[in-house]
């Protein structure tokens, strides 16, 4: 999920990922947002990780709760 993916097609790709809401996608694109990926750990606990500018994932400590 790099910057180019988020912004491509004038927000339409992002809109598709969030329930086809183009107005919400454009609102997100016009603000400061943080790219976060949610995954599950081996015990089922949700783990959140920041996504860097070029798409690499950086762990925020062990577990981060937004």
PDB file of N, CA, C and O in Angstrom, chain B, residues numbered from 101:
ATOM      1  N   UNK B 101       0.846  -1.169   0.000  1.00  0.00           N
ATOM      2  CA  UNK B 101       0.000   0.000   0.000  1.00  0.00           C
ATOM      3  C   UNK B 101       0.893   1.235   0.000  1.00  0.00           C
ATOM      4  O   UNK B 101       1.066   1.883   1.032  1.00  0.00           O
ATOM      5  N   UNK B 102       1.445   1.550  -1.128  1.00  0.00           N
ATOM      6  CA  UNK B 102       2.302   2.714  -1.227  1.00  0.00           C
ATOM      7  C   UNK B 102       1.486   3.924  -1.652  1.00  0.00           C
ATOM      8  O   UNK B 102       0.334   3.800  -2.068  1.00  0.00           O
ATOM      9  N   UNK B 103       2.092   5.080  -1.544  1.00  0.00           N
ATOM     10  CA  UNK B 103       1.432   6.344  -1.869  1.00  0.00           C
ATOM     11  C   UNK B 103       0.794   6.319  -3.264  1.00  0.00           C
ATOM     12  O   UNK B 103      -0.339   6.769  -3.434  1.00  0.00           O
ATOM     13  N   UNK B 104       1.510   5.798  -4.253  1.00  0.00           N
ATOM     14  CA  UNK B 104       0.976   5.750  -5.620  1.00  0.00           C
ATOM     15  C   UNK B 104      -0.302   4.919  -5.694  1.00  0.00           C
ATOM     16  O   UNK B 104      -1.231   5.285  -6.415  1.00  0.00           O
ATOM     17  N   UNK B 105      -0.365   3.805  -4.959  1.00  0.00           N
ATOM     18  CA  UNK B 105      -1.563   2.958  -4.972  1.00  0.00           C
ATOM     19  C   UNK B 105      -2.728   3.695  -4.355  1.00  0.00           C
ATOM     20  O   UNK B 105      -3.842   3.665  -4.879  1.00  0.00           O
ATOM     21  N   UNK B 106      -2.472   4.357  -3.241  1.00  0.00           N
ATOM     22  CA  UNK B 106      -3.539   5.061  -2.526  1.00  0.00           C
ATOM     23  C   UNK B 106      -4.138   6.160  -3.396  1.00  0.00           C
ATOM     24  O   UNK B 106      -5.353   6.359  -3.399  1.00  0.00           O
ATOM     25  N   UNK B 107      -3.292   6.873  -4.131  1.00  0.00           N
ATOM     26  CA  UNK B 107      -3.748   8.040  -4.885  1.00  0.00           C
ATOM     27  C   UNK B 107      -4.132   7.758  -6.335  1.00  0.00           C
ATOM     28  O   UNK B 107      -4.661   8.646  -7.002  1.00  0.00           O
ATOM     29  N   UNK B 108      -3.885   6.564  -6.839  1.00  0.00           N
ATOM     30  CA  UNK B 108      -4.119   6.327  -8.272  1.00  0.00           C
ATOM     31  C   UNK B 108      -5.601   6.388  -8.636  1.00  0.00           C
ATOM     32  O   UNK B 108      -6.485   6.199  -7.799  1.00  0.00           O
ATOM     33  N   UNK B 109      -5.825   6.652  -9.881  1.00  0.00           N
ATOM     34  CA  UNK B 109      -7.184   6.742 -10.440  1.00  0.00           C
ATOM     35  C   UNK B 109      -8.030   7.798  -9.731  1.00  0.00           C
ATOM     36  O   UNK B 109      -9.241   7.638  -9.575  1.00  0.00           O
ATOM     37  N   UNK B 110      -7.374   8.880  -9.305  1.00  0.00           N
ATOM     38  CA  UNK B 110      -8.074   9.986  -8.636  1.00  0.00           C
ATOM     39  C   UNK B 110      -8.884   9.530  -7.427  1.00  0.00           C
ATOM     40  O   UNK B 110      -9.963  10.058  -7.161  1.00  0.00           O
ATOM     41  N   UNK B 111      -8.361   8.548  -6.699  1.00  0.00           N
ATOM     42  CA  UNK B 111      -9.012   8.085  -5.478  1.00  0.00           C
ATOM     43  C   UNK B 111      -9.983   6.941  -5.675  1.00  0.00           C
ATOM     44  O   UNK B 111     -10.506   6.413  -4.694  1.00  0.00           O
ATOM     45  N   UNK B 112     -10.241   6.540  -6.909  1.00  0.00           N
ATOM     46  CA  UNK B 112     -11.229   5.491  -7.159  1.00  0.00           C
ATOM     47  C   UNK B 112     -10.798   4.133  -6.609  1.00  0.00           C
ATOM     48  O   UNK B 112     -11.633   3.381  -6.108  1.00  0.00           O
ATOM     49  N   UNK B 113      -9.509   3.809  -6.695  1.00  0.00           N
ATOM     50  CA  UNK B 113      -9.021   2.531  -6.177  1.00  0.00           C
ATOM     51  C   UNK B 113      -9.197   2.488  -4.661  1.00  0.00           C
ATOM     52  O   UNK B 113      -9.636   1.479  -4.109  1.00  0.00           O
ATOM     53  N   UNK B 114      -8.851   3.596  -3.989  1.00  0.00           N
ATOM     54  CA  UNK B 114      -9.060   3.680  -2.544  1.00  0.00           C
ATOM     55  C   UNK B 114     -10.550   3.577  -2.223  1.00  0.00           C
ATOM     56  O   UNK B 114     -10.933   2.881  -1.283  1.00  0.00           O
ATOM     57  N   UNK B 115     -11.384   4.257  -2.988  1.00  0.00           N
ATOM     58  CA  UNK B 115     -12.833   4.202  -2.769  1.00  0.00           C
ATOM     59  C   UNK B 115     -13.340   2.767  -2.856  1.00  0.00           C
ATOM     60  O   UNK B 115     -14.170   2.352  -2.048  1.00  0.00           O
ATOM     61  N   UNK B 116     -12.847   2.011  -3.829  1.00  0.00           N
ATOM     62  CA  UNK B 116     -13.262   0.614  -3.955  1.00  0.00           C
ATOM     63  C   UNK B 116     -12.893  -0.194  -2.716  1.00  0.00           C
ATOM     64  O   UNK B 116     -13.625  -1.100  -2.317  1.00  0.00           O
ATOM     65  N   UNK B 117     -11.751   0.138  -2.107  1.00  0.00           N
ATOM     66  CA  UNK B 117     -11.280  -0.603  -0.932  1.00  0.00           C
ATOM     67  C   UNK B 117     -12.063  -0.253   0.334  1.00  0.00           C
ATOM     68  O   UNK B 117     -12.030  -1.000   1.311  1.00  0.00           O
ATOM     69  N   UNK B 118     -12.762   0.876   0.317  1.00  0.00           N
ATOM     70  CA  UNK B 118     -13.500   1.298   1.515  1.00  0.00           C
ATOM     71  C   UNK B 118     -15.005   1.373   1.264  1.00  0.00           C
ATOM     72  O   UNK B 118     -15.691   2.244   1.799  1.00  0.00           O
ATOM     73  N   UNK B 119     -15.496   0.474   0.463  1.00  0.00           N
ATOM     74  CA  UNK B 119     -16.944   0.383   0.262  1.00  0.00           C
ATOM     75  C   UNK B 119     -17.490   1.267  -0.829  1.00  0.00           C
ATOM     76  O   UNK B 119     -18.654   1.663  -0.779  1.00  0.00           O
ATOM     77  N   UNK B 120     -16.662   1.589  -1.828  1.00  0.00           N
ATOM     78  CA  UNK B 120     -17.085   2.383  -2.986  1.00  0.00           C
ATOM     79  C   UNK B 120     -17.557   3.790  -2.620  1.00  0.00           C
ATOM     80  O   UNK B 120     -18.457   4.333  -3.261  1.00  0.00           O
ATOM     81  N   UNK B 121     -16.956   4.372  -1.600  1.00  0.00           N
ATOM     82  CA  UNK B 121     -17.322   5.721  -1.159  1.00  0.00           C
ATOM     83  C   UNK B 121     -16.278   6.720  -1.657  1.00  0.00           C
ATOM     84  O   UNK B 121     -15.285   6.965  -0.972  1.00  0.00           O
ATOM     85  N   UNK B 122     -16.490   7.300  -2.843  1.00  0.00           N
ATOM     86  CA  UNK B 122     -15.530   8.213  -3.444  1.00  0.00           C
ATOM     87  C   UNK B 122     -15.386   9.490  -2.629  1.00  0.00           C
ATOM     88  O   UNK B 122     -14.296  10.059  -2.577  1.00  0.00           O
ATOM     89  N   UNK B 123     -16.452   9.952  -1.996  1.00  0.00           N
ATOM     90  CA  UNK B 123     -16.358  11.162  -1.170  1.00  0.00           C
ATOM     91  C   UNK B 123     -15.462  10.933   0.037  1.00  0.00           C
ATOM     92  O   UNK B 123     -14.659  11.801   0.381  1.00  0.00           O
ATOM     93  N   UNK B 124     -15.583   9.781   0.686  1.00  0.00           N
ATOM     94  CA  UNK B 124     -14.715   9.445   1.813  1.00  0.00           C
ATOM     95  C   UNK B 124     -13.273   9.294   1.343  1.00  0.00           C
ATOM     96  O   UNK B 124     -12.353   9.743   2.025  1.00  0.00           O
ATOM     97  N   UNK B 125     -13.065   8.671   0.194  1.00  0.00           N
ATOM     98  CA  UNK B 125     -11.716   8.500  -0.349  1.00  0.00           C
ATOM     99  C   UNK B 125     -11.073   9.862  -0.601  1.00  0.00           C
ATOM    100  O   UNK B 125      -9.910  10.065  -0.252  1.00  0.00           O
ATOM    101  N   UNK B 126     -11.793  10.776  -1.186  1.00  0.00           N
ATOM    102  CA  UNK B 126     -11.240  12.110  -1.456  1.00  0.00           C
ATOM    103  C   UNK B 126     -10.979  12.877  -0.164  1.00  0.00           C
ATOM    104  O   UNK B 126     -10.020  13.644  -0.073  1.00  0.00           O
ATOM    105  N   UNK B 127     -11.835  12.668   0.832  1.00  0.00           N
ATOM    106  CA  UNK B 127     -11.616  13.293   2.132  1.00  0.00           C
ATOM    107  C   UNK B 127     -10.339  12.753   2.777  1.00  0.00           C
ATOM    108  O   UNK B 127      -9.552  13.521   3.331  1.00  0.00           O
ATOM    109  N   UNK B 128     -10.131  11.451   2.708  1.00  0.00           N
ATOM    110  CA  UNK B 128      -8.916  10.839   3.249  1.00  0.00           C
ATOM    111  C   UNK B 128      -7.698  11.392   2.535  1.00  0.00           C
ATOM    112  O   UNK B 128      -6.710  11.748   3.178  1.00  0.00           O
ATOM    113  N   UNK B 129      -7.756  11.468   1.209  1.00  0.00           N
ATOM    114  CA  UNK B 129      -6.616  11.933   0.432  1.00  0.00           C
ATOM    115  C   UNK B 129      -6.281  13.404   0.686  1.00  0.00           C
ATOM    116  O   UNK B 129      -5.150  13.830   0.451  1.00  0.00           O
ATOM    117  N   UNK B 130      -7.246  14.172   1.157  1.00  0.00           N
ATOM    118  CA  UNK B 130      -7.013  15.595   1.382  1.00  0.00           C
ATOM    119  C   UNK B 130      -6.544  15.899   2.808  1.00  0.00           C
ATOM    120  O   UNK B 130      -6.351  17.062   3.159  1.00  0.00           O
ATOM    121  N   UNK B 131      -6.360  14.868   3.623  1.00  0.00           N
ATOM    122  CA  UNK B 131      -5.919  15.057   5.004  1.00  0.00           C
ATOM    123  C   UNK B 131      -4.598  14.335   5.239  1.00  0.00           C
ATOM    124  O   UNK B 131      -4.119  13.594   4.380  1.00  0.00           O
ATOM    125  N   UNK B 132      -4.022  14.560   6.403  1.00  0.00           N
ATOM    126  CA  UNK B 132      -2.859  13.775   6.814  1.00  0.00           C
ATOM    127  C   UNK B 132      -3.373  12.434   7.300  1.00  0.00           C
ATOM    128  O   UNK B 132      -4.150  12.382   8.253  1.00  0.00           O
ATOM    129  N   UNK B 133      -2.963  11.370   6.676  1.00  0.00           N
ATOM    130  CA  UNK B 133      -3.396  10.046   7.081  1.00  0.00           C
ATOM    131  C   UNK B 133      -2.178   9.186   7.352  1.00  0.00           C
ATOM    132  O   UNK B 133      -1.077   9.483   6.889  1.00  0.00           O
ATOM    133  N   UNK B 134      -2.385   8.128   8.099  1.00  0.00           N
ATOM    134  CA  UNK B 134      -1.321   7.195   8.434  1.00  0.00           C
ATOM    135  C   UNK B 134      -1.678   5.863   7.801  1.00  0.00           C
ATOM    136  O   UNK B 134      -2.793   5.368   7.965  1.00  0.00           O
ATOM    137  N   UNK B 135      -0.729   5.285   7.076  1.00  0.00           N
ATOM    138  CA  UNK B 135      -0.953   3.971   6.457  1.00  0.00           C
ATOM    139  C   UNK B 135      -0.647   2.896   7.488  1.00  0.00           C
ATOM    140  O   UNK B 135       0.468   2.813   8.004  1.00  0.00           O
ATOM    141  N   UNK B 136      -1.646   2.074   7.781  1.00  0.00           N
ATOM    142  CA  UNK B 136      -1.522   1.033   8.794  1.00  0.00           C
ATOM    143  C   UNK B 136      -2.053  -0.272   8.223  1.00  0.00           C
ATOM    144  O   UNK B 136      -3.072  -0.285   7.534  1.00  0.00           O
ATOM    145  N   UNK B 137      -1.362  -1.364   8.510  1.00  0.00           N
ATOM    146  CA  UNK B 137      -1.818  -2.700   8.122  1.00  0.00           C
ATOM    147  C   UNK B 137      -2.155  -3.456   9.405  1.00  0.00           C
ATOM    148  O   UNK B 137      -1.376  -3.442  10.359  1.00  0.00           O
ATOM    149  N   UNK B 138      -3.301  -4.108   9.429  1.00  0.00           N
ATOM    150  CA  UNK B 138      -3.693  -4.927  10.575  1.00  0.00           C
ATOM    151  C   UNK B 138      -3.504  -6.396  10.205  1.00  0.00           C
ATOM    152  O   UNK B 138      -3.961  -6.844   9.153  1.00  0.00           O
ATOM    153  N   UNK B 139      -2.836  -7.129  11.065  1.00  0.00           N
ATOM    154  CA  UNK B 139      -2.648  -8.570  10.879  1.00  0.00           C
ATOM    155  C   UNK B 139      -2.979  -9.272  12.182  1.00  0.00           C
ATOM    156  O   UNK B 139      -3.230  -8.624  13.198  1.00  0.00           O
ATOM    157  N   UNK B 140      -2.980 -10.575  12.152  1.00  0.00           N
ATOM    158  CA  UNK B 140      -3.243 -11.358  13.364  1.00  0.00           C
ATOM    159  C   UNK B 140      -1.988 -12.087  13.781  1.00  0.00           C
ATOM    160  O   UNK B 140      -1.291 -12.684  12.960  1.00  0.00           O
ATOM    161  N   UNK B 141      -1.709 -12.030  15.075  1.00  0.00           N
ATOM    162  CA  UNK B 141      -0.584 -12.765  15.613  1.00  0.00           C
ATOM    163  C   UNK B 141      -0.945 -14.227  15.784  1.00  0.00           C
ATOM    164  O   UNK B 141      -2.088 -14.616  15.541  1.00  0.00           O
ATOM    165  N   UNK B 142       0.020 -15.048  16.203  1.00  0.00           N
ATOM    166  CA  UNK B 142      -0.216 -16.484  16.346  1.00  0.00           C
ATOM    167  C   UNK B 142      -1.295 -16.824  17.371  1.00  0.00           C
ATOM    168  O   UNK B 142      -1.909 -17.888  17.291  1.00  0.00           O
ATOM    169  N   UNK B 143      -1.532 -15.927  18.335  1.00  0.00           N
ATOM    170  CA  UNK B 143      -2.563 -16.179  19.343  1.00  0.00           C
ATOM    171  C   UNK B 143      -3.898 -15.538  18.976  1.00  0.00           C
ATOM    172  O   UNK B 143      -4.835 -15.555  19.775  1.00  0.00           O
ATOM    173  N   UNK B 144      -3.989 -14.976  17.776  1.00  0.00           N
ATOM    174  CA  UNK B 144      -5.233 -14.369  17.315  1.00  0.00           C
ATOM    175  C   UNK B 144      -5.349 -12.894  17.641  1.00  0.00           C
ATOM    176  O   UNK B 144      -6.306 -12.243  17.220  1.00  0.00           O
ATOM    177  N   UNK B 145      -4.395 -12.355  18.381  1.00  0.00           N
ATOM    178  CA  UNK B 145      -4.433 -10.946  18.733  1.00  0.00           C
ATOM    179  C   UNK B 145      -4.133 -10.100  17.502  1.00  0.00           C
ATOM    180  O   UNK B 145      -3.282 -10.464  16.690  1.00  0.00           O
ATOM    181  N   UNK B 146      -4.827  -8.971  17.360  1.00  0.00           N
ATOM    182  CA  UNK B 146      -4.614  -8.088  16.220  1.00  0.00           C
ATOM    183  C   UNK B 146      -3.332  -7.287  16.442  1.00  0.00           C
ATOM    184  O   UNK B 146      -3.107  -6.741  17.522  1.00  0.00           O
ATOM    185  N   UNK B 147      -2.505  -7.226  15.414  1.00  0.00           N
ATOM    186  CA  UNK B 147      -1.259  -6.475  15.453  1.00  0.00           C
ATOM    187  C   UNK B 147      -1.319  -5.426  14.347  1.00  0.00           C
ATOM    188  O   UNK B 147      -1.615  -5.746  13.196  1.00  0.00           O
ATOM    189  N   UNK B 148      -1.037  -4.175  14.698  1.00  0.00           N
ATOM    190  CA  UNK B 148      -1.048  -3.086  13.733  1.00  0.00           C
ATOM    191  C   UNK B 148       0.384  -2.697  13.412  1.00  0.00           C
ATOM    192  O   UNK B 148       1.233  -2.640  14.301  1.00  0.00           O
ATOM    193  N   UNK B 149       0.649  -2.429  12.139  1.00  0.00           N
ATOM    194  CA  UNK B 149       1.984  -2.024  11.711  1.00  0.00           C
ATOM    195  C   UNK B 149       1.878  -0.823  10.783  1.00  0.00           C
ATOM    196  O   UNK B 149       0.993  -0.758   9.929  1.00  0.00           O
ATOM    197  N   UNK B 150       2.790   0.124  10.961  1.00  0.00           N
ATOM    198  CA  UNK B 150       2.855   1.268  10.055  1.00  0.00           C
ATOM    199  C   UNK B 150       3.431   0.834   8.723  1.00  0.00           C
ATOM    200  O   UNK B 150       4.286  -0.051   8.671  1.00  0.00           O
ATOM    201  N   UNK B 151       2.973   1.444   7.652  1.00  0.00           N
ATOM    202  CA  UNK B 151       3.524   1.198   6.321  1.00  0.00           C
ATOM    203  C   UNK B 151       4.310   2.436   5.923  1.00  0.00           C
ATOM    204  O   UNK B 151       3.782   3.547   5.968  1.00  0.00           O
ATOM    205  N   UNK B 152       5.559   2.258   5.535  1.00  0.00           N
ATOM    206  CA  UNK B 152       6.421   3.373   5.161  1.00  0.00           C
ATOM    207  C   UNK B 152       6.066   3.942   3.800  1.00  0.00           C
ATOM    208  O   UNK B 152       5.165   3.451   3.120  1.00  0.00           O
ATOM    209  N   UNK B 153       6.784   4.977   3.417  1.00  0.00           N
ATOM    210  CA  UNK B 153       6.511   5.708   2.180  1.00  0.00           C
ATOM    211  C   UNK B 153       6.601   4.819   0.946  1.00  0.00           C
ATOM    212  O   UNK B 153       5.803   4.977   0.022  1.00  0.00           O
ATOM    213  N   UNK B 154       7.545   3.894   0.907  1.00  0.00           N
ATOM    214  CA  UNK B 154       7.702   3.055  -0.279  1.00  0.00           C
ATOM    215  C   UNK B 154       7.064   1.680  -0.098  1.00  0.00           C
ATOM    216  O   UNK B 154       7.307   0.776  -0.898  1.00  0.00           O
ATOM    217  N   UNK B 155       6.262   1.515   0.930  1.00  0.00           N
ATOM    218  CA  UNK B 155       5.519   0.279   1.092  1.00  0.00           C
ATOM    219  C   UNK B 155       6.073  -0.701   2.097  1.00  0.00           C
ATOM    220  O   UNK B 155       5.449  -1.731   2.350  1.00  0.00           O
ATOM    221  N   UNK B 156       7.250  -0.411   2.693  1.00  0.00           N
ATOM    222  CA  UNK B 156       7.781  -1.353   3.671  1.00  0.00           C
ATOM    223  C   UNK B 156       6.995  -1.236   4.976  1.00  0.00           C
ATOM    224  O   UNK B 156       6.480  -0.169   5.308  1.00  0.00           O
ATOM    225  N   UNK B 157       6.911  -2.329   5.702  1.00  0.00           N
ATOM    226  CA  UNK B 157       6.156  -2.357   6.954  1.00  0.00           C
ATOM    227  C   UNK B 157       7.133  -2.227   8.113  1.00  0.00           C
ATOM    228  O   UNK B 157       8.130  -2.946   8.183  1.00  0.00           O
ATOM    229  N   UNK B 158       6.840  -1.312   9.010  1.00  0.00           N
ATOM    230  CA  UNK B 158       7.662  -1.105  10.197  1.00  0.00           C
ATOM    231  C   UNK B 158       6.819  -1.396  11.432  1.00  0.00           C
ATOM    232  O   UNK B 158       5.747  -0.815  11.599  1.00  0.00           O
ATOM    233  N   UNK B 159       7.279  -2.268  12.280  1.00  0.00           N
ATOM    234  CA  UNK B 159       6.537  -2.598  13.492  1.00  0.00           C
ATOM    235  C   UNK B 159       6.551  -1.428  14.457  1.00  0.00           C
ATOM    236  O   UNK B 159       7.577  -0.772  14.635  1.00  0.00           O
ATOM    237  N   UNK B 160       5.427  -1.173  15.069  1.00  0.00           N
ATOM    238  CA  UNK B 160       5.322  -0.151  16.112  1.00  0.00           C
ATOM    239  C   UNK B 160       5.376  -0.913  17.426  1.00  0.00           C
ATOM    240  O   UNK B 160       4.342  -1.369  17.915  1.00  0.00           O
ATOM    241  N   UNK B 161       6.551  -1.060  17.999  1.00  0.00           N
ATOM    242  CA  UNK B 161       6.683  -1.890  19.191  1.00  0.00           C
ATOM    243  C   UNK B 161       6.230  -3.295  18.857  1.00  0.00           C
ATOM    244  O   UNK B 161       6.437  -3.746  17.731  1.00  0.00           O
ATOM    245  N   UNK B 162       5.636  -3.986  19.768  1.00  0.00           N
ATOM    246  CA  UNK B 162       5.107  -5.319  19.494  1.00  0.00           C
ATOM    247  C   UNK B 162       3.661  -5.244  19.008  1.00  0.00           C
ATOM    248  O   UNK B 162       3.302  -5.853  18.000  1.00  0.00           O
ATOM    249  N   UNK B 163       2.846  -4.496  19.729  1.00  0.00           N
ATOM    250  CA  UNK B 163       1.432  -4.371  19.377  1.00  0.00           C
ATOM    251  C   UNK B 163       1.042  -2.918  19.583  1.00  0.00           C
ATOM    252  O   UNK B 163       1.408  -2.304  20.585  1.00  0.00           O
ATOM    253  N   UNK B 164       0.309  -2.380  18.644  1.00  0.00           N
ATOM    254  CA  UNK B 164      -0.145  -0.995  18.717  1.00  0.00           C
ATOM    255  C   UNK B 164      -1.644  -0.964  18.568  1.00  0.00           C
ATOM    256  O   UNK B 164      -2.185  -1.573  17.645  1.00  0.00           O
ATOM    257  N   UNK B 165      -2.323  -0.276  19.446  1.00  0.00           N
ATOM    258  CA  UNK B 165      -3.770  -0.138  19.359  1.00  0.00           C
ATOM    259  C   UNK B 165      -4.102   1.306  18.996  1.00  0.00           C
ATOM    260  O   UNK B 165      -3.779   2.229  19.743  1.00  0.00           O
ATOM    261  N   UNK B 166      -4.745   1.496  17.853  1.00  0.00           N
ATOM    262  CA  UNK B 166      -5.059   2.870  17.429  1.00  0.00           C
ATOM    263  C   UNK B 166      -6.087   3.520  18.331  1.00  0.00           C
ATOM    264  O   UNK B 166      -6.459   4.673  18.112  1.00  0.00           O
TER     265      UNK B 166
END
